[in-house]
Amino acid sequence: MIELLRRRRSIRKFTPEKIAPETIKTIIEAALMSPSSWGIKPWEFILVDDPEKLLKLSKAKQYGSEFLKNVPLGIVVCADSLKSDVWGEDCSLAATIIQLTALSLGLGSCWTQIRSRQYDYKKTSETYIQELLRLPDHIKVESILGIGHPAEKKSPVSADKLPFDKIRYNRWA
């Protein structure tokens, strides 16, 4: 697992190669095994492979979502906010599981935050996606994951670059 974590990097450039259906099935299985508070599983996943919809998703916020126009698969990670008050945390856990699973299968991925982001000065990114994907109001959008075959190579994270000053034992100071 530590080797997988060392290799996990945000990939924003992908080849046009499609993802095999069996690989997508494995990613879905991993997503559905994600932990959630009290086992409530409020998360919902919308798989998007339609290039036109991916192009529209790439415009979901002012910065940081452009890469979605070139991914073979986008996964919109959302949740039923009526089921849990910690749906954001549950969605974040699921997104991490999806990204690590994708990496273990030889794919690259990148996460883009949607919750608390703006589409433009009038509309939130979440509202834009709710309208685009016809989501009911109680289905909240946490993030979008772009997944595909990497067209860029990034070096693993070196342990000597980690911020060990963020680790404390037994108390703050």
Secondary structure as UniProt FT lines:
FT   HELIX           2..7
FT   HELIX           21..32
FT   HELIX           37..39
FT   STRAND          43..48
FT   HELIX           51..57
FT   TURN            58..59
FT   HELIX           66..70
FT   STRAND          73..80
FT   TURN            81..83
FT   TURN            85..86
FT   HELIX           87..104
FT   TURN            105..106
FT   STRAND          108..113
FT   TURN            115..116
FT   HELIX           125..133
FT   TURN            137..138
FT   STRAND          139..148
FT   HELIX           159..161
FT   HELIX           164..166
//
